């Protein structure tokens, strides 16, 4: 109803009731007329009943409207074909339309998110704080070859190793796990995160099959490694082969002539020295490869990173002083680093050595070692103001035996990456003219 439509009938009914009461009192106590008294009382009773009925109808209107909002029933429409079109019915209709629009938008968003979840190539499962299943997508069913999952325990029954992997998984830190699914060994990136909605804590677990990506990356890595190995080996074998052929021809001629001159002996000695040198170089190369591929599991202890920085810089103090390098140590986290001391120290030595070599010829060289926490991950940054690494070499610097230095072995940065992988971390590099940053994330 409209406001005026409610107000006027209420005033009329209330007025009739008041007049009836006045007439009853006047008839009973003043006129003392029984017929008029009965008539007046009857009017009062009818007025009270009508007023009660009116209020009850008005209350039902509001109750019906509020219940429709609560149960999201937006099918009700209140006719505005009344005298006052700016009244309650119009307000009801406006609120009804607004809530209907909000509900429609929520439904559209839910449908959109649901379609996105179904579209992505990652298996997803959501659990509430009691580990009850809230949501899962089709990719999860496909990945684990299930028709339906009613609880996480059902997956654990089918794949017992999965429970152990999930229990030891660190929140927010993706980890590569291997699962045997129906006789097929799959490499899966497992990630777990938590979030809270309306005071309820939820757990989101994602499973990404990265077999194809890993196979492609492994093939690419092998191709790059083979190219480097071929280059290094050919650099040693080609001159050895050429010298051996020349020395063999020289000896054959000397044997045939049954004499050998001093000049030929000198050439023979020089050639053998060259063969020995290249053979030793090839042996050294093989030892470097062996060292790179036989890293042991880290021996974890808590490290004071500030002290570690100082120890590494002390090793290069003479070089730093000679080149006038400005060094700076920034410690923005008091948390100690859980890592292998020898490995991380060697990683820092490799990176600091590279930085010093890159800035040693600059006018105002600077080197900064920083330790801090970023996105819940302990992070080390080595920053120098050198000329930077060119973009065509940036994607190759971590390839074993790739080097831009004349006398470099090409295993320093490969060692850094291997160590960080063993620590379940990663190494990133960002370089441009005037600034190179190596970032170690644990």
ROZA-214140 format. One record per residue (C-alpha): residue number from 1; y, x, z. Coordinates in steps of 0.02 Angstrom, whole numbers. Each point is the difference from the previous one (the first is absolute). Example, Ala and Ser with C-alpha at 12.3 -4.5 7.8 and 13.67 -1.06 7.14 Angstrom:
BEGIN
<pt n="1" north="-225" east="615" up="390"/>
<pt n="2" north="172" east="69" up="-33"/>
END
This chain:
BEGIN
<pt n="1" north="0" east="0" up="0"/>
<pt n="2" north="182" east="48" up="-17"/>
<pt n="3" north="111" east="42" up="149"/>
<pt n="4" north="109" east="-155" up="-20"/>
<pt n="5" north="-155" east="-106" up="-27"/>
<pt n="6" north="-66" east="61" up="168"/>
<pt n="7" north="166" east="-9" up="91"/>
<pt n="8" north="57" east="-176" up="-46"/>
<pt n="9" north="-165" east="-91" up="41"/>
<pt n="10" north="-9" east="96" up="164"/>
<pt n="11" north="178" east="-53" up="49"/>
<pt n="12" north="-34" east="-181" up="-50"/>
<pt n="13" north="-162" east="-7" up="101"/>
<pt n="14" north="80" east="83" up="149"/>
<pt n="15" north="150" east="-118" up="-9"/>
<pt n="16" north="-114" east="-153" up="-8"/>
<pt n="17" north="-95" east="65" up="151"/>
<pt n="18" north="159" east="30" up="100"/>
<pt n="19" north="70" east="-171" up="-47"/>
<pt n="20" north="-166" east="-79" up="46"/>
<pt n="21" north="2" east="84" up="170"/>
<pt n="22" north="180" east="-56" up="31"/>
<pt n="23" north="-44" east="-179" up="-54"/>
<pt n="24" north="-154" east="2" up="114"/>
<pt n="25" north="100" east="58" up="150"/>
<pt n="26" north="138" east="-127" up="-38"/>
<pt n="27" north="-124" east="-144" up="-24"/>
<pt n="28" north="-104" east="40" up="153"/>
<pt n="29" north="133" east="43" up="128"/>
<pt n="30" north="157" east="-86" up="-61"/>
<pt n="31" north="-52" east="-157" up="-97"/>
<pt n="32" north="-169" east="-12" up="85"/>
<pt n="33" north="-64" east="-88" up="-154"/>
<pt n="34" north="-188" east="22" up="-16"/>
<pt n="35" north="-12" east="-41" up="-186"/>
<pt n="36" north="137" east="122" up="-48"/>
<pt n="37" north="-74" east="129" up="120"/>
<pt n="38" north="-172" east="-13" up="-82"/>
<pt n="39" north="79" east="12" up="-173"/>
<pt n="40" north="103" east="153" up="51"/>
<pt n="41" north="-150" east="88" up="78"/>
<pt n="42" north="-102" east="-36" up="-157"/>
<pt n="43" north="137" east="80" up="-106"/>
<pt n="44" north="-4" east="153" up="114"/>
<pt n="45" north="-190" east="16" up="-13"/>
<pt n="46" north="4" east="-17" up="-189"/>
<pt n="47" north="143" east="126" up="-12"/>
<pt n="48" north="-95" east="125" up="109"/>
<pt n="49" north="-158" east="-23" up="-104"/>
<pt n="50" north="98" east="19" up="-164"/>
<pt n="51" north="92" east="154" up="65"/>
<pt n="52" north="-164" east="79" up="55"/>
<pt n="53" north="-79" east="-41" up="-169"/>
<pt n="54" north="151" east="73" up="-89"/>
<pt n="55" north="-7" east="163" up="99"/>
<pt n="56" north="-187" east="9" up="-26"/>
<pt n="57" north="21" east="-17" up="-190"/>
<pt n="58" north="135" east="134" up="1"/>
<pt n="59" north="-111" east="115" up="104"/>
<pt n="60" north="-145" east="-27" up="-121"/>
<pt n="61" north="110" east="50" up="-147"/>
<pt n="62" north="40" east="167" up="82"/>
<pt n="63" north="-179" east="24" up="58"/>
<pt n="64" north="-69" east="-31" up="-174"/>
<pt n="65" north="126" east="120" up="-76"/>
<pt n="66" north="-35" east="139" up="126"/>
<pt n="67" north="-188" east="-21" up="-18"/>
<pt n="68" north="19" east="16" up="-188"/>
<pt n="69" north="92" east="165" up="26"/>
<pt n="70" north="-130" east="64" up="123"/>
<pt n="71" north="-147" east="-41" up="-114"/>
<pt n="72" north="98" east="55" up="-155"/>
<pt n="73" north="-14" east="-172" up="-79"/>
<pt n="74" north="148" east="-9" up="-117"/>
<pt n="75" north="-54" east="-155" up="-96"/>
<pt n="76" north="110" east="-118" up="103"/>
<pt n="77" north="161" east="-56" up="-82"/>
<pt n="78" north="131" east="-106" up="88"/>
<pt n="79" north="96" east="-119" up="-113"/>
<pt n="80" north="187" east="30" up="-4"/>
<pt n="81" north="42" east="-166" up="-80"/>
<pt n="82" north="99" east="-56" up="150"/>
<pt n="83" north="181" east="-29" up="40"/>
<pt n="84" north="32" east="174" up="73"/>
<pt n="85" north="-79" east="135" up="-106"/>
<pt n="86" north="57" east="144" up="111"/>
<pt n="87" north="-110" east="-57" up="145"/>
<pt n="88" north="-163" east="45" up="86"/>
<pt n="89" north="-114" east="-40" up="-147"/>
<pt n="90" north="95" east="120" up="-111"/>
<pt n="91" north="-13" east="135" up="134"/>
<pt n="92" north="-187" east="-35" up="13"/>
<pt n="93" north="-17" east="20" up="-188"/>
<pt n="94" north="102" east="162" up="-2"/>
<pt n="95" north="-104" east="76" up="140"/>
<pt n="96" north="-158" east="-60" up="-83"/>
<pt n="97" north="51" east="83" up="-165"/>
<pt n="98" north="50" east="162" up="87"/>
<pt n="99" north="-163" east="16" up="96"/>
<pt n="100" north="-97" east="-47" up="-156"/>
<pt n="101" north="87" east="141" up="-94"/>
<pt n="102" north="-37" east="123" up="140"/>
<pt n="103" north="-183" east="-52" up="4"/>
<pt n="104" north="-11" east="16" up="-189"/>
<pt n="105" north="77" east="175" up="5"/>
<pt n="106" north="-125" east="51" up="136"/>
<pt n="107" north="-144" east="-67" up="-104"/>
<pt n="108" north="63" east="93" up="-155"/>
<pt n="109" north="16" east="162" up="100"/>
<pt n="110" north="-174" east="-23" up="74"/>
<pt n="111" north="-75" east="-33" up="-172"/>
<pt n="112" north="91" east="151" up="-71"/>
<pt n="113" north="-60" east="116" up="138"/>
<pt n="114" north="-176" east="-69" up="-13"/>
<pt n="115" north="-3" east="32" up="-188"/>
<pt n="116" north="67" east="176" up="26"/>
<pt n="117" north="-134" east="35" up="131"/>
<pt n="118" north="-133" east="-65" up="-120"/>
<pt n="119" north="72" east="100" up="-145"/>
<pt n="120" north="8" east="173" up="80"/>
<pt n="121" north="-147" east="117" up="-21"/>
<pt n="122" north="-13" east="35" up="187"/>
<pt n="123" north="-119" east="-90" up="118"/>
<pt n="124" north="95" east="-77" up="145"/>
<pt n="125" north="-57" east="-77" up="163"/>
<pt n="126" north="114" east="-66" up="140"/>
<pt n="127" north="-60" east="-24" up="180"/>
<pt n="128" north="88" east="-78" up="148"/>
<pt n="129" north="12" east="78" up="174"/>
<pt n="130" north="-174" east="-67" up="40"/>
<pt n="131" north="-70" east="81" up="-159"/>
<pt n="132" north="-28" east="-170" up="-80"/>
<pt n="133" north="14" east="-7" up="-189"/>
<pt n="134" north="165" east="-72" up="-60"/>
<pt n="135" north="6" east="50" up="-183"/>
<pt n="136" north="-93" east="98" up="-133"/>
<pt n="137" north="16" east="13" up="-189"/>
<pt n="138" north="-124" east="-8" up="-143"/>
<pt n="139" north="8" east="189" up="-31"/>
<pt n="140" north="-73" east="29" up="173"/>
<pt n="141" north="-147" east="-113" up="-41"/>
<pt n="142" north="-24" east="87" up="-168"/>
<pt n="143" north="10" east="174" up="78"/>
<pt n="144" north="-129" east="-37" up="134"/>
<pt n="145" north="-103" east="-112" up="-113"/>
<pt n="146" north="12" east="-154" up="112"/>
<pt n="147" north="19" east="-183" up="-44"/>
<pt n="148" north="91" east="-42" up="161"/>
<pt n="149" north="55" east="88" up="160"/>
<pt n="150" north="18" east="-105" up="157"/>
<pt n="151" north="24" east="145" up="121"/>
<pt n="152" north="19" east="188" up="-1"/>
<pt n="153" north="-164" east="16" up="93"/>
<pt n="154" north="-89" east="-64" up="-155"/>
<pt n="155" north="63" east="152" up="-96"/>
<pt n="156" north="-53" east="115" up="142"/>
<pt n="157" north="-176" east="-73" up="-6"/>
<pt n="158" north="-12" east="36" up="-186"/>
<pt n="159" north="88" east="169" up="7"/>
<pt n="160" north="-26" east="78" up="175"/>
<pt n="161" north="98" east="159" up="-42"/>
<pt n="162" north="156" east="-105" up="-35"/>
<pt n="163" north="21" east="-46" up="184"/>
<pt n="164" north="3" east="183" up="52"/>
<pt n="165" north="127" east="43" up="-136"/>
<pt n="166" north="117" east="-141" up="53"/>
<pt n="167" north="-13" east="42" up="186"/>
<pt n="168" north="51" east="182" up="-25"/>
<pt n="169" north="135" east="-40" up="-130"/>
<pt n="170" north="177" east="48" up="49"/>
<pt n="171" north="126" east="-141" up="-20"/>
<pt n="172" north="114" east="16" up="-151"/>
<pt n="173" north="-87" east="157" up="-65"/>
<pt n="174" north="-108" east="-29" up="-155"/>
<pt n="175" north="-165" east="91" up="0"/>
<pt n="176" north="-130" east="32" up="-134"/>
<pt n="177" north="-171" east="-66" up="51"/>
<pt n="178" north="-166" east="-7" up="-91"/>
<pt n="179" north="-102" east="-160" up="7"/>
<pt n="180" north="-170" east="-35" up="-74"/>
<pt n="181" north="15" east="-175" up="-73"/>
<pt n="182" north="-164" east="-64" up="-73"/>
<pt n="183" north="-55" east="176" up="-44"/>
<pt n="184" north="167" east="49" up="-77"/>
<pt n="185" north="102" east="133" up="90"/>
<pt n="186" north="182" east="-52" up="-4"/>
<pt n="187" north="152" east="99" up="55"/>
<pt n="188" north="118" east="-121" up="86"/>
<pt n="189" north="175" east="23" up="68"/>
<pt n="190" north="-2" east="-88" up="169"/>
<pt n="191" north="163" east="-49" up="84"/>
<pt n="192" north="35" east="-102" up="158"/>
<pt n="193" north="167" east="-68" up="59"/>
<pt n="194" north="59" east="-126" up="129"/>
<pt n="195" north="139" east="-129" up="-5"/>
<pt n="196" north="61" east="-141" up="111"/>
<pt n="197" north="42" east="-179" up="-51"/>
<pt n="198" north="65" east="-128" up="125"/>
<pt n="199" north="-65" east="105" up="145"/>
<pt n="200" north="-176" east="18" up="-72"/>
<pt n="201" north="-61" east="176" up="-43"/>
<pt n="202" north="-94" east="14" up="-166"/>
<pt n="203" north="-100" east="143" up="-75"/>
<pt n="204" north="4" east="34" up="-187"/>
<pt n="205" north="-144" east="103" up="-72"/>
<pt n="206" north="4" east="54" up="-183"/>
<pt n="207" north="-139" east="76" up="-106"/>
<pt n="208" north="44" east="82" up="-165"/>
<pt n="209" north="-135" east="62" up="-117"/>
<pt n="210" north="68" east="164" up="-68"/>
<pt n="211" north="-158" east="64" up="-84"/>
<pt n="212" north="73" east="-7" up="-174"/>
<pt n="213" north="166" east="79" up="52"/>
<pt n="214" north="-89" east="139" up="94"/>
<pt n="215" north="-117" east="34" up="-145"/>
<pt n="216" north="147" east="11" up="-120"/>
<pt n="217" north="97" east="111" up="120"/>
<pt n="218" north="-152" east="109" up="31"/>
<pt n="219" north="-27" east="21" up="-188"/>
<pt n="220" north="184" east="44" up="-22"/>
<pt n="221" north="-8" east="125" up="143"/>
<pt n="222" north="-155" east="80" up="-73"/>
<pt n="223" north="83" east="14" up="-170"/>
<pt n="224" north="153" east="84" up="76"/>
<pt n="225" north="-107" east="115" up="106"/>
<pt n="226" north="-110" east="48" up="-147"/>
<pt n="227" north="154" east="41" up="-104"/>
<pt n="228" north="65" east="114" up="138"/>
<pt n="229" north="-170" east="80" up="29"/>
<pt n="230" north="-23" east="27" up="-187"/>
<pt n="231" north="172" east="79" up="-11"/>
<pt n="232" north="-31" east="118" up="146"/>
<pt n="233" north="-176" east="48" up="-52"/>
<pt n="234" north="50" east="27" up="-183"/>
<pt n="235" north="144" east="111" up="56"/>
<pt n="236" north="-128" east="113" up="83"/>
<pt n="237" north="-149" east="-17" up="-115"/>
<pt n="238" north="92" east="22" up="-167"/>
<pt n="239" north="69" east="176" up="36"/>
<pt n="240" north="-166" east="49" up="82"/>
<pt n="241" north="-94" east="-55" up="-156"/>
<pt n="242" north="123" east="87" up="-115"/>
<pt n="243" north="-2" east="163" up="99"/>
<pt n="244" north="-189" east="-3" up="16"/>
<pt n="245" north="-15" east="-18" up="-188"/>
<pt n="246" north="121" east="144" up="-31"/>
<pt n="247" north="-83" east="114" up="128"/>
<pt n="248" north="-172" east="-42" up="-71"/>
<pt n="249" north="59" east="45" up="-175"/>
<pt n="250" north="75" east="163" up="66"/>
<pt n="251" north="-159" east="50" up="90"/>
<pt n="252" north="-107" east="-46" up="-151"/>
<pt n="253" north="106" east="112" up="-111"/>
<pt n="254" north="-7" east="144" up="126"/>
<pt n="255" north="-188" east="-15" up="15"/>
<pt n="256" north="-16" east="-3" up="-188"/>
<pt n="257" north="110" east="155" up="-19"/>
<pt n="258" north="-86" east="79" up="149"/>
<pt n="259" north="168" east="51" up="73"/>
<pt n="260" north="141" east="-75" up="103"/>
<pt n="261" north="180" east="56" up="12"/>
<pt n="262" north="114" east="1" up="152"/>
<pt n="263" north="111" east="-131" up="-82"/>
<pt n="264" north="-149" east="-115" up="-15"/>
<pt n="265" north="-48" east="30" up="182"/>
<pt n="266" north="177" east="-43" up="56"/>
<pt n="267" north="-5" east="-159" up="-103"/>
<pt n="268" north="-171" east="-40" up="72"/>
<pt n="269" north="63" east="24" up="180"/>
<pt n="270" north="155" east="-106" up="-32"/>
<pt n="271" north="-105" east="-137" up="-75"/>
<pt n="272" north="-124" east="1" up="145"/>
<pt n="273" north="143" east="-6" up="126"/>
<pt n="274" north="71" east="-152" up="-91"/>
<pt n="275" north="-172" east="-84" up="2"/>
<pt n="276" north="-16" east="37" up="187"/>
<pt n="277" north="174" east="-68" up="35"/>
<pt n="278" north="-30" east="-162" up="-94"/>
<pt n="279" north="-172" east="-18" up="80"/>
<pt n="280" north="76" east="19" up="173"/>
<pt n="281" north="133" east="-127" up="-47"/>
<pt n="282" north="-135" east="-122" up="-54"/>
<pt n="283" north="-94" east="32" up="163"/>
<pt n="284" north="158" east="-30" up="100"/>
<pt n="285" north="29" east="-161" up="-97"/>
<pt n="286" north="-177" east="-57" up="43"/>
<pt n="287" north="28" east="41" up="184"/>
<pt n="288" north="161" east="-102" up="0"/>
<pt n="289" north="-92" east="-148" up="-74"/>
<pt n="290" north="-137" east="17" up="128"/>
<pt n="291" north="127" east="6" up="142"/>
<pt n="292" north="86" east="-157" up="-66"/>
<pt n="293" north="-159" east="-103" up="-12"/>
<pt n="294" north="-76" east="50" up="168"/>
<pt n="295" north="131" east="-64" up="123"/>
<pt n="296" north="-80" east="-57" up="163"/>
<pt n="297" north="33" east="-159" up="97"/>
<pt n="298" north="162" east="11" up="104"/>
<pt n="299" north="-13" east="52" up="183"/>
<pt n="300" north="126" east="-123" up="73"/>
<pt n="301" north="116" east="49" up="143"/>
<pt n="302" north="174" east="-58" up="52"/>
<pt n="303" north="135" east="114" up="-73"/>
<pt n="304" north="180" east="32" up="49"/>
<pt n="305" north="76" east="-7" up="-174"/>
<pt n="306" north="164" east="82" up="54"/>
<pt n="307" north="-94" east="154" up="62"/>
<pt n="308" north="-105" east="-2" up="-159"/>
<pt n="309" north="159" east="3" up="-108"/>
<pt n="310" north="69" east="147" up="100"/>
<pt n="311" north="-163" east="99" up="-15"/>
<pt n="312" north="-1" east="-21" up="-189"/>
<pt n="313" north="182" east="51" up="-21"/>
<pt n="314" north="-30" east="156" up="108"/>
<pt n="315" north="-127" east="58" up="-129"/>
<pt n="316" north="138" east="5" up="-132"/>
<pt n="317" north="143" east="56" up="113"/>
<pt n="318" north="32" east="163" up="-92"/>
<pt n="319" north="4" east="-88" up="-169"/>
<pt n="320" north="111" east="-139" up="69"/>
<pt n="321" north="123" east="125" up="74"/>
<pt n="322" north="1" east="108" up="-156"/>
<pt n="323" north="39" east="-148" up="-115"/>
<pt n="324" north="122" east="-80" up="123"/>
<pt n="325" north="-97" east="-164" up="3"/>
<pt n="326" north="70" east="-133" up="116"/>
<pt n="327" north="-146" east="-82" up="91"/>
<pt n="328" north="2" east="-162" up="99"/>
<pt n="329" north="-133" east="-84" up="106"/>
<pt n="330" north="20" east="-187" up="32"/>
<pt n="331" north="-118" east="-86" up="123"/>
<pt n="332" north="29" east="-188" up="4"/>
<pt n="333" north="-163" east="-50" up="84"/>
<pt n="334" north="-69" east="53" up="169"/>
<pt n="335" north="-176" east="-53" up="-49"/>
<pt n="336" north="-120" east="144" up="-21"/>
<pt n="337" north="-96" east="15" up="-163"/>
<pt n="338" north="-190" east="-19" up="5"/>
<pt n="339" north="-62" east="124" up="-130"/>
<pt n="340" north="-93" east="162" up="-33"/>
<pt n="341" north="117" east="141" up="55"/>
<pt n="342" north="-65" east="132" up="-121"/>
<pt n="343" north="2" east="-116" up="-151"/>
<pt n="344" north="173" east="-75" up="31"/>
<pt n="345" north="72" east="171" up="40"/>
<pt n="346" north="-69" east="66" up="-165"/>
<pt n="347" north="71" east="-152" up="-91"/>
<pt n="348" north="173" east="35" up="73"/>
<pt n="349" north="-15" east="185" up="-42"/>
<pt n="350" north="-38" east="-42" up="-182"/>
<pt n="351" north="145" east="-123" up="-15"/>
<pt n="352" north="126" east="108" up="92"/>
<pt n="353" north="-51" east="152" up="-104"/>
<pt n="354" north="26" east="-99" up="-160"/>
<pt n="355" north="171" east="-60" up="59"/>
<pt n="356" north="57" east="174" up="50"/>
<pt n="357" north="-52" east="69" up="-169"/>
<pt n="358" north="93" east="-142" up="-87"/>
<pt n="359" north="165" east="30" up="93"/>
<pt n="360" north="-3" east="188" up="31"/>
<pt n="361" north="120" east="36" up="-145"/>
<pt n="362" north="126" east="-137" up="40"/>
<pt n="363" north="174" east="29" up="70"/>
<pt n="364" north="-16" east="-124" up="145"/>
<pt n="365" north="-186" east="-30" up="24"/>
<pt n="366" north="-55" east="-128" up="130"/>
<pt n="367" north="-167" east="-55" up="67"/>
<pt n="368" north="-29" east="-151" up="115"/>
<pt n="369" north="-159" east="-47" up="93"/>
<pt n="370" north="2" east="-177" up="68"/>
<pt n="371" north="-124" east="-99" up="105"/>
<pt n="372" north="21" east="-187" up="29"/>
<pt n="373" north="-85" east="-169" up="1"/>
<pt n="374" north="20" east="-117" up="-148"/>
<pt n="375" north="-85" east="-170" up="-18"/>
<pt n="376" north="-118" east="43" up="145"/>
<pt n="377" north="-55" east="161" up="-88"/>
<pt n="378" north="39" east="175" up="63"/>
<pt n="379" north="87" east="96" up="-138"/>
<pt n="380" north="47" east="181" up="-37"/>
<pt n="381" north="128" east="45" up="-133"/>
<pt n="382" north="35" east="174" up="-71"/>
<pt n="383" north="167" east="-4" up="-91"/>
<pt n="384" north="81" east="141" up="-100"/>
<pt n="385" north="150" east="10" up="-116"/>
<pt n="386" north="-86" east="95" up="-140"/>
<pt n="387" north="9" east="-32" up="-187"/>
<pt n="388" north="-139" east="-129" up="13"/>
<pt n="389" north="-161" east="-30" up="-94"/>
<pt n="390" north="13" east="-61" up="-180"/>
<pt n="391" north="-69" east="-173" up="-36"/>
<pt n="392" north="-132" east="66" up="-121"/>
<pt n="393" north="-75" east="108" up="139"/>
<pt n="394" north="21" east="-121" up="145"/>
<pt n="395" north="-162" east="-94" up="-36"/>
<pt n="396" north="-100" east="162" up="-21"/>
<pt n="397" north="48" east="100" up="155"/>
<pt n="398" north="-145" east="-67" up="104"/>
<pt n="399" north="-131" east="42" up="-133"/>
<pt n="400" north="-110" east="144" up="59"/>
<pt n="401" north="52" east="169" up="-77"/>
<pt n="402" north="153" east="-71" up="-86"/>
<pt n="403" north="147" east="114" up="38"/>
<pt n="404" north="175" east="34" up="-65"/>
<pt n="405" north="7" east="170" up="85"/>
<pt n="406" north="-42" east="162" up="-88"/>
<pt n="407" north="-118" east="57" up="138"/>
<pt n="408" north="-43" east="-168" up="75"/>
<pt n="409" north="-178" east="-54" up="37"/>
<pt n="410" north="32" east="-186" up="-26"/>
<pt n="411" north="-97" east="-53" up="154"/>
<pt n="412" north="142" east="-16" up="128"/>
<pt n="413" north="53" east="-179" up="-37"/>
<pt n="414" north="-179" east="-51" up="-41"/>
<pt n="415" north="-47" east="60" up="175"/>
<pt n="416" north="146" east="-102" up="72"/>
<pt n="417" north="-63" east="-160" up="-84"/>
<pt n="418" north="-180" east="31" up="54"/>
<pt n="419" north="52" east="26" up="181"/>
<pt n="420" north="106" east="-157" up="2"/>
<pt n="421" north="-144" east="-102" up="-73"/>
<pt n="422" north="-115" east="67" up="137"/>
<pt n="423" north="130" east="-61" up="126"/>
<pt n="424" north="2" east="-172" up="-85"/>
<pt n="425" north="179" east="31" up="-52"/>
<pt n="426" north="88" east="44" up="-160"/>
<pt n="427" north="129" east="120" up="-71"/>
<pt n="428" north="147" east="-55" up="-107"/>
<pt n="429" north="127" east="100" up="-97"/>
<pt n="430" north="173" east="-47" up="-60"/>
<pt n="431" north="100" east="128" up="-97"/>
<pt n="432" north="163" east="15" up="-94"/>
<pt n="433" north="126" east="137" up="-30"/>
<pt n="434" north="69" east="51" up="170"/>
<pt n="435" north="-133" east="-84" up="108"/>
<pt n="436" north="-189" east="3" up="15"/>
<pt n="437" north="-88" east="-100" up="137"/>
<pt n="438" north="-184" east="15" up="45"/>
<pt n="439" north="-54" east="-142" up="115"/>
<pt n="440" north="-158" east="0" up="106"/>
<pt n="441" north="-50" east="-172" up="64"/>
<pt n="442" north="-132" east="-14" up="136"/>
END
